[in-house]
Structures are given as structure tokens and as C-alpha cells.
Amino acid sequence: MPTNSSKSDVHSRHQLDHEITPRHDEYTVGWICGSPLDIVVASMMLDELHPQMSQKFSAIDHVFLGRIGVHNIVIARLPLSKCGDTQAIAALEREMFSTFPAIRFSLAVGIGGGVPRSNADIRLGDVVVSQLTGKSGGVIRYDLDRASRRVYFHRTGSLSEIPEYLSNALATLQTDHSLRELMGREITKNMAEIQRKISSFGKSLRPEEDCLFQAEYEHLAPGSCANCDRSKWVIRPEREQDEPVIHYGSIASGDQVMKNSQLRDHIGQELGVLCVDVGTTGLMGIFPCLVIRGICDYADSHANKAWQQYAAAAAAAYAKELLLMVPQPQARGINKSGDSNTTPEWSGLRESTLSAPPTDLDELQMSP
């Protein structure tokens, strides 16, 4: 970490880095966004914004290039008409990896629905990170037959295994209590930075109420839950801190947004998942990928957009802090499969300087 006496030198170095645009083969991390909101908050996490590409893509709608810590990042977003489309997501990842051949892994960062369970206290604004288990490859596909009201699970296929150095960073975060506390504070700082930069987010990014209703209680009318019966809330103990809690486990992914609490609970019991989302199965079996989801609702009939901005910011803030723990892949010794002949040292880079904050984002709509 730079000392106070070296801050001017650090700033000068970052200015120089900004003037020298990295080559395509110097970008090592992909960041996949499914919506305009996702890519807006992702771009705000960059320590440095690089000159943008004039190249046209077939599967990618918007691209931002930049740096976080020691990593050159490619942030890519689907076209609005393709949000949640598994084939479109697969095509985006293929095009991103072929255009930037040095990418070692990608992060799929966005929002999802929480699956509260007795052994997992999932709250709105928390973050769920995909984790390979003995029963799943991090993401499990489900299909809902609306005609028969039956749900089908597909355990075949999984996310491609992430590199060992990324797995090591995740393992350290899960087992080191003091590091988790530090990361929680840094995530909160990152979210405050996002709120400061995006005026449309308003003065308070975090909504006041987190309402989990009993599974059998359906939403009464379109819009907010103002008319819903508060006696049907699930009583949960208050948390001491407002900052997001990070959970590691499996994610269920379908081809449509889930808004059914009984189906949510059924999937949670059958599969042990912590989150449901849309389209992530398009990333299965292609390139190494980690899925990061901010919890914006409980996948029930009461779902609304009130927590979407906060959840998207929480997921992006976590992704940045994770990358600051991950060592820089070397051109030799580490390949896309994660094999390594040497163990890289932790970068430990946390303090950085923005040489060109990405503020010109007015052309991006805030919701799909």
C-alpha cells in the first residue's frame, strides 16, 4: 500500500498507465453484466478507465475497459432485448474471451432473488457467491412448466472450474474472520462511492424496510406492499450492522424471473440453493466463471424494484474487493484453466487513484 509520501508518485504512475492503452492481450479479467444498471455500477468500481474501443461486436452491447488493482478488466453487457437469454449470455462470453485472449476468468455480477432457509439468513442487500459443492457445480438449472405447474431440475453441467488462485482468495475470505470484517467495511465504502457518483440514486441507497412475508401469503395489489398485511411478516432478529452479508453456495437459474414463494421454498429444500436468477446457465461449461448476485427480492409475489440499486451496488462492491485480493496472472505459469507452475504472491493493493472517473453514462438506461 502506498505511503503518504508516495501518493504523488502513485498518481503520476496511474496517469501514465491511462495514457498508454493496454493491448487486447493484457486484459485478464472479464466482468459480465446483464442489464444497464449492472454495467453502470460496475464501471463505477474501476480505479481507472481506459480509452474505449471503436470495435463493433455482435453479441456485446456495451463495453468498458479499465483497471481494478493490478487487473485490467473488460466489462461487457448484453443487449437490452437479450437480458436473461441463456444463448445470448453464452455468445457474449465467447466473444469476450476470443477478443481478449488473455482473460483467465470472468465474473458474472448482477442481482437475484434470495432463498431464505433455516440455516441461511438471507436478507435483502446481501450477496450470494456461487460455490461448487458435492451436489452442484455452483449453478443448477431449473425449468418451470407453467401448464402443469411442475418444475424440473437439471444437475448436468456446471460452471467451468475457476483458477486456483481465485479459489484460494475465496477460501481465505470465508475462513478469516478479521478479513471478512475488513471486507465488509470496504464494501460499504465502495457502495458509498457508487452512490456519490450516480446522482439518480438519491441521498439514501439503502431502502428502510426489508419485508419477508410468509410463503402462503400472496401480494394484494400491483405496486408496493403498502396494503399488504404486516402480521404476515416472517419475524427475524435485527442485525447489528446494515452492511451486506456475504453467502457462498449454489444458485438456481431459470429462463424467467421467479415470483412464487412456494416454488422458491421447494427449490431451496430440494437443491439447497441460496439464490435464484435468470440466464446464468448460459455460462455453464464455457470458460471459468464466478457468479456474484446481490439479493434484490425474495423471489415471491411481493417482489419489486425498491432494492435493485442497492443490491447491484453490493454485488459490484464485493466483486471489486475480491479482485483486490487476487494476484495478477502472469503471462507464463498461469493459463486459462488455472494451472500454475508457481504460486503467485498476494497483490495486497487496496489504495488507488482514479485518473479518469467514468462519469459519462447518461446514454445508458437505468433499467431494462
C-alpha positions as CSV (number, residue, x, y, z in Angstrom):
1,M,0.0,0.0,0.0
2,P,1.5,3.4,-0.9
3,T,2.6,5.7,1.9
4,N,1.5,9.3,2.2
5,S,4.9,10.4,0.9
6,S,4.5,8.3,-2.3
7,K,0.9,9.3,-3.2
8,S,2.0,11.8,-5.8
9,D,4.2,9.2,-7.4
10,V,1.3,6.8,-7.4
11,H,-0.9,9.4,-9.0
12,S,1.7,10.1,-11.7
13,R,2.1,6.4,-12.4
14,H,-1.7,6.0,-12.8
15,Q,-1.8,9.0,-15.2
16,L,0.9,7.3,-17.3
17,D,-1.0,4.0,-17.3
18,H,-4.0,5.8,-18.5
19,E,-2.1,7.4,-21.4
20,I,-0.7,4.0,-22.5
21,T,-3.7,1.9,-23.5
22,P,-3.2,-1.8,-22.7
23,R,-3.2,-4.2,-25.6
24,H,-6.0,-6.7,-26.0
25,D,-3.8,-9.5,-24.7
26,E,-3.2,-7.5,-21.5
27,Y,-6.8,-7.8,-20.2
28,T,-7.0,-10.7,-17.9
29,V,-10.5,-10.5,-16.2
30,G,-14.0,-10.4,-17.7
31,W,-16.9,-8.8,-15.9
32,I,-20.3,-9.8,-17.4
33,C,-23.4,-7.6,-16.8
34,G,-27.0,-8.5,-17.7
35,S,-28.6,-5.1,-17.5
36,P,-27.8,-1.3,-17.8
37,L,-27.9,-1.0,-14.0
38,D,-25.3,-3.7,-13.6
39,I,-22.8,-2.1,-16.0
40,V,-23.3,1.4,-14.6
41,V,-22.4,0.3,-11.1
42,A,-19.6,-1.9,-12.4
43,S,-17.9,1.0,-14.3
44,M,-18.0,3.0,-11.0
45,M,-15.8,0.4,-9.4
46,L,-12.9,0.9,-11.8
47,D,-9.8,2.5,-10.4
48,E,-9.0,3.7,-13.9
49,L,-11.0,4.0,-17.1
50,H,-9.1,3.1,-20.3
51,P,-9.9,4.6,-23.7
52,Q,-12.8,2.8,-25.2
53,M,-12.9,0.6,-28.2
54,S,-14.3,1.6,-31.6
55,Q,-14.7,-2.1,-32.5
56,K,-18.2,-3.3,-33.1
57,F,-19.5,-6.5,-31.5
58,S,-22.2,-8.9,-32.5
59,A,-23.1,-10.3,-29.0
60,I,-22.0,-7.4,-26.8
61,D,-24.0,-4.2,-26.4
62,H,-21.7,-2.0,-24.3
63,V,-18.1,-2.4,-23.2
64,F,-16.0,-0.5,-20.7
65,L,-12.2,-1.2,-20.3
66,G,-10.3,-0.3,-17.2
67,R,-8.3,-1.4,-14.2
68,I,-9.0,-2.6,-10.7
69,G,-5.9,-3.0,-8.6
70,V,-3.4,-5.0,-10.7
71,H,-6.1,-6.3,-13.1
72,N,-7.1,-4.9,-16.5
73,I,-10.8,-5.5,-16.8
74,V,-13.3,-5.9,-19.6
75,I,-16.8,-5.0,-18.6
76,A,-19.4,-6.2,-21.1
77,R,-23.2,-6.0,-21.2
78,L,-25.9,-7.9,-23.1
79,P,-28.3,-6.0,-25.4
80,L,-31.5,-5.0,-23.7
81,S,-33.6,-7.3,-25.8
82,K,-31.4,-10.3,-24.7
83,C,-31.4,-9.8,-20.9
84,G,-31.8,-13.3,-19.3
85,D,-31.3,-15.1,-22.7
86,T,-29.0,-18.1,-22.0
87,Q,-27.8,-18.3,-25.6
88,A,-27.1,-14.6,-25.7
89,I,-25.1,-14.8,-22.5
90,A,-23.1,-17.7,-23.9
91,A,-22.4,-15.8,-27.1
92,L,-21.3,-12.8,-25.1
93,E,-18.8,-14.8,-23.1
94,R,-17.4,-16.5,-26.2
95,E,-17.0,-13.2,-28.0
96,M,-15.3,-11.6,-25.0
97,F,-12.8,-14.4,-24.5
98,S,-12.0,-14.5,-28.2
99,T,-11.5,-10.8,-28.5
100,F,-9.4,-10.6,-25.3
101,P,-7.5,-13.9,-25.4
102,A,-5.6,-13.4,-22.1
103,I,-8.8,-13.3,-20.0
104,R,-8.3,-16.0,-17.3
105,F,-11.8,-15.9,-15.8
106,S,-15.0,-13.9,-15.7
107,L,-17.2,-12.6,-13.0
108,A,-21.0,-12.6,-13.7
109,V,-22.2,-9.7,-11.5
110,G,-25.8,-8.6,-11.0
111,I,-28.9,-9.1,-9.0
112,G,-31.0,-12.2,-8.0
113,G,-33.7,-13.4,-5.7
114,G,-32.9,-14.6,-2.2
115,V,-33.9,-18.1,-0.9
116,P,-34.3,-17.8,2.9
117,R,-33.6,-21.0,4.7
118,S,-33.4,-22.1,8.4
119,N,-29.6,-22.4,8.0
120,A,-29.1,-19.4,5.8
121,D,-30.3,-16.0,7.0
122,I,-30.6,-14.3,3.6
123,R,-31.6,-10.6,3.7
124,L,-32.2,-8.0,1.0
125,G,-29.0,-6.4,0.0
126,D,-26.9,-9.5,0.9
127,V,-24.5,-11.0,-1.7
128,V,-24.5,-14.7,-2.8
129,V,-21.4,-16.0,-4.5
130,S,-21.5,-19.3,-6.5
131,Q,-19.6,-22.1,-4.9
132,L,-19.0,-25.6,-6.3
133,T,-20.3,-28.3,-3.9
134,G,-20.5,-32.1,-3.9
135,K,-24.1,-31.8,-5.4
136,S,-23.8,-28.9,-7.8
137,G,-21.3,-27.0,-10.0
138,G,-22.2,-23.7,-8.4
139,V,-25.3,-23.1,-10.6
140,I,-28.2,-25.5,-11.1
141,R,-30.6,-25.1,-14.0
142,Y,-34.4,-25.4,-13.4
143,D,-37.2,-25.3,-15.9
144,L,-40.8,-24.4,-15.0
145,D,-43.7,-25.9,-16.9
146,R,-46.4,-23.4,-16.4
147,A,-49.1,-25.6,-17.9
148,S,-48.5,-28.5,-15.4
149,R,-47.1,-26.2,-12.7
150,R,-44.2,-28.6,-12.3
151,V,-40.5,-27.7,-12.0
152,Y,-37.7,-29.8,-13.5
153,F,-34.1,-29.7,-12.2
154,H,-31.0,-30.3,-14.3
155,R,-27.9,-31.2,-12.4
156,T,-26.0,-31.9,-15.6
157,G,-23.3,-29.4,-16.4
158,S,-21.6,-26.9,-14.2
159,L,-19.7,-23.6,-14.3
160,S,-16.2,-24.3,-15.5
161,E,-13.8,-24.5,-12.6
162,I,-12.2,-21.2,-11.6
163,P,-8.4,-20.8,-11.4
164,E,-6.8,-22.0,-8.2
165,Y,-5.6,-18.5,-7.2
166,L,-9.2,-17.2,-7.3
167,S,-10.4,-20.2,-5.3
168,N,-7.7,-19.5,-2.7
169,A,-8.9,-15.9,-2.4
170,L,-12.5,-17.1,-1.8
171,A,-11.4,-19.7,0.7
172,T,-9.4,-17.1,2.6
173,L,-12.4,-14.7,2.7
174,Q,-14.6,-17.5,4.1
175,T,-12.3,-18.6,6.9
176,D,-10.6,-15.4,8.0
177,H,-13.0,-13.6,10.4
178,S,-10.9,-10.4,10.6
179,L,-10.6,-10.2,6.9
180,R,-14.3,-10.7,6.4
181,E,-14.9,-7.7,8.8
182,L,-12.4,-5.6,6.8
183,M,-14.1,-6.5,3.6
184,G,-17.5,-5.6,4.9
185,R,-16.3,-2.1,5.7
186,E,-14.6,-1.8,2.3
187,I,-17.8,-2.9,0.5
188,T,-19.7,-0.3,2.4
189,K,-17.2,2.4,1.3
190,N,-17.4,1.2,-2.3
191,M,-21.2,1.4,-2.2
192,A,-21.0,5.0,-0.8
193,E,-18.7,5.8,-3.7
194,I,-21.2,4.5,-6.2
195,Q,-24.0,6.5,-4.6
196,R,-21.9,9.7,-4.7
197,K,-21.1,9.3,-8.4
198,I,-24.6,8.4,-9.6
199,S,-27.0,11.3,-8.9
200,S,-30.1,9.3,-9.8
201,F,-29.5,7.0,-6.8
202,G,-30.6,9.8,-4.5
203,K,-29.4,10.5,-0.9
204,S,-30.1,7.1,0.6
205,L,-29.1,4.0,-1.4
206,R,-30.4,1.5,1.2
207,P,-34.2,1.2,1.5
208,E,-35.7,1.3,5.0
209,E,-37.7,-1.9,5.0
210,D,-36.8,-5.5,4.4
211,C,-40.1,-7.4,4.2
212,L,-40.1,-11.2,4.1
213,F,-43.7,-12.5,4.0
214,Q,-44.9,-15.9,4.9
215,A,-44.7,-18.2,1.9
216,E,-48.5,-18.8,1.7
217,Y,-49.3,-15.0,1.8
218,E,-49.7,-13.5,-1.7
219,H,-49.2,-9.9,-2.7
220,L,-52.5,-8.0,-2.7
221,A,-52.2,-5.3,-5.4
222,P,-49.8,-4.0,-8.0
223,G,-47.0,-1.8,-6.8
224,S,-45.6,-1.6,-3.3
225,C,-46.5,-3.7,-0.2
226,A,-48.2,-0.7,1.5
227,N,-51.5,-2.6,1.6
228,C,-50.1,-6.0,2.5
229,D,-50.8,-7.4,5.9
230,R,-47.7,-6.8,8.2
231,S,-48.9,-9.5,10.5
232,K,-47.8,-11.9,7.8
233,W,-44.2,-10.9,8.0
234,V,-41.7,-13.5,9.0
235,I,-40.2,-12.3,12.3
236,R,-36.4,-12.2,12.2
237,P,-33.9,-10.8,14.6
238,E,-32.4,-7.5,13.8
239,R,-28.9,-7.4,12.6
240,E,-26.3,-5.3,14.4
241,Q,-24.9,-3.9,11.2
242,D,-26.5,-2.7,8.0
243,E,-23.7,-3.8,5.7
244,P,-24.3,-6.7,3.3
245,V,-23.5,-10.2,4.5
246,I,-21.7,-12.5,2.0
247,H,-23.0,-16.0,1.5
248,Y,-21.3,-18.8,-0.5
249,G,-23.3,-21.6,-2.1
250,S,-25.4,-22.8,-5.1
251,I,-27.6,-20.7,-7.3
252,A,-30.6,-21.9,-9.2
253,S,-31.1,-20.4,-12.6
254,G,-34.1,-20.5,-15.0
255,D,-35.3,-18.7,-18.1
256,Q,-37.8,-16.4,-16.4
257,V,-37.9,-14.3,-13.2
258,M,-39.3,-16.3,-10.3
259,K,-42.1,-14.6,-8.3
260,N,-43.5,-17.6,-6.4
261,S,-42.6,-18.1,-2.7
262,Q,-43.8,-21.7,-2.5
263,L,-41.8,-22.7,-5.6
264,R,-38.8,-20.8,-4.2
265,D,-39.0,-22.8,-1.0
266,H,-39.4,-26.0,-2.9
267,I,-36.3,-25.3,-4.9
268,G,-34.5,-24.3,-1.8
269,Q,-35.3,-27.5,0.0
270,E,-34.6,-29.8,-2.9
271,L,-31.4,-28.1,-4.1
272,G,-30.1,-26.3,-1.1
273,V,-29.6,-23.1,-3.1
274,L,-29.3,-19.6,-1.7
275,C,-30.4,-17.6,-4.7
276,V,-32.4,-17.8,-7.9
277,D,-31.6,-15.8,-11.1
278,V,-32.2,-15.7,-14.8
279,G,-29.9,-16.9,-17.6
280,T,-26.8,-17.8,-15.8
281,T,-26.9,-21.4,-17.1
282,G,-25.7,-19.9,-20.4
283,L,-22.3,-19.6,-18.8
284,M,-22.0,-23.2,-17.8
285,G,-19.2,-25.3,-19.3
286,I,-17.7,-22.5,-21.5
287,F,-15.0,-20.6,-19.6
288,P,-14.0,-20.2,-15.9
289,C,-16.7,-18.1,-14.3
290,L,-17.8,-17.0,-10.8
291,V,-21.3,-15.7,-10.3
292,I,-22.0,-12.9,-7.8
293,R,-25.6,-11.8,-7.1
294,G,-26.9,-9.0,-4.9
295,I,-30.2,-10.0,-3.4
296,C,-32.9,-7.6,-4.5
297,D,-36.1,-9.5,-3.6
298,Y,-37.3,-12.9,-2.2
299,A,-38.4,-14.3,-5.5
300,D,-42.1,-14.1,-4.4
301,S,-45.2,-12.2,-5.5
302,H,-44.1,-9.2,-3.3
303,A,-41.0,-8.6,-5.4
304,N,-40.5,-5.0,-6.6
305,K,-37.6,-2.8,-7.7
306,A,-37.0,-1.0,-4.4
307,W,-33.8,-2.9,-3.6
308,Q,-32.4,-3.3,-7.1
309,Q,-29.9,-0.4,-7.0
310,Y,-28.6,-1.3,-3.5
311,A,-28.3,-5.0,-4.5
312,A,-26.5,-4.2,-7.7
313,A,-24.1,-1.9,-5.9
314,A,-23.4,-4.5,-3.2
315,A,-22.6,-7.2,-5.8
316,A,-20.2,-4.8,-7.7
317,A,-18.6,-3.6,-4.5
318,Y,-17.9,-7.2,-3.4
319,A,-16.5,-8.1,-6.9
320,K,-14.0,-5.2,-6.6
321,E,-12.8,-6.2,-3.1
322,L,-12.4,-9.8,-4.3
323,L,-10.3,-8.7,-7.2
324,L,-8.1,-6.7,-4.9
325,M,-7.2,-9.9,-3.1
326,V,-6.5,-11.9,-6.3
327,P,-2.9,-11.9,-7.6
328,Q,-2.1,-10.7,-11.1
329,P,-1.9,-13.7,-13.5
330,Q,1.4,-14.0,-15.2
331,A,1.8,-14.4,-18.9
332,R,3.6,-17.6,-18.2
333,G,2.9,-20.1,-15.4
334,I,-0.9,-19.4,-15.3
335,N,-3.2,-20.3,-18.1
336,K,-7.0,-20.1,-18.6
337,S,-7.6,-23.4,-16.9
338,G,-5.9,-22.0,-13.8
339,D,-2.9,-24.4,-13.9
340,S,0.2,-22.8,-12.4
341,N,3.8,-23.8,-12.1
342,T,4.4,-21.2,-9.4
343,T,2.3,-19.8,-6.6
344,P,1.8,-16.1,-7.1
345,E,2.1,-13.7,-4.2
346,W,-1.0,-11.8,-3.0
347,S,-1.0,-8.3,-4.5
348,G,-2.3,-6.6,-1.4
349,L,-3.2,-3.5,-3.5
350,R,-6.1,-1.6,-1.9
351,E,-5.3,2.1,-2.1
352,S,-5.6,3.5,-5.6
353,T,-6.1,6.7,-7.5
354,L,-8.7,7.5,-10.1
355,S,-7.1,9.2,-13.1
356,A,-10.3,9.3,-15.2
357,P,-13.6,8.5,-13.4
358,P,-16.2,7.1,-15.7
359,T,-19.0,9.7,-15.4
360,D,-20.4,10.0,-18.9
361,L,-23.1,7.3,-18.6
362,D,-26.2,9.3,-19.4
363,E,-26.8,7.3,-22.6
364,L,-27.3,4.1,-20.6
365,Q,-30.9,3.5,-19.4
366,M,-31.1,2.7,-15.7
367,S,-33.5,-0.3,-16.1
368,P,-34.2,-2.8,-18.8
